[in-house]
Amino acid sequence: MADEQIPKKQIPKIHKCIAVLWPSFLTAVVATGLFFSAFDPDELFPFNETLEISPLGIYTIGFFIFWLITAVSGIGTLYFAITNCMQKNPDFRG
């Protein structure tokens, strides 16, 4: 009994991924809708330059950019929440 270590509390990695990716996905959906409601994809490029990308392609790229931005924000939030818990409770292992 003395040699056995008590397992420390740990959040599974899949829970961390879901806690970051799902809210950031929903936020990216809303951000994409709001952004492209205000801005036409054809008007985003300066000097009337045209690209060989369809408006749907621009919407898709915009969605993934918003998803990346919100996911990075969520990762930062998760990091600071876990480190805060570790400071208050040394037995906690995020």
Phi, psi and omega in degrees: 000323182291330181279340181285136177263140178283126181296137180275154178295133179215137178275127179298147183298325180295325178292322178295317180297315180294322180295336179264311190286323183292309177297325180290328175297312181296321178294321179294324177299312180294316181297319179296315178299315180292317182296312183279353168285330182268331185235131176279134181303328180290337182266002182282339184264131183287158175059029178055033175286147177241142175248162179274035180247133179287162176303324177298321177296321178292320176300318181295314178298317178299318178300313182292328176293315177297322179295318179297315181298314182287330176292319177297320176297317179294324177295318177298317178298315179298317179301311182291327177293318181291316180295327176294318178295324180292327178288322181280331182225099184298339179281348181281130176235102182290000000 
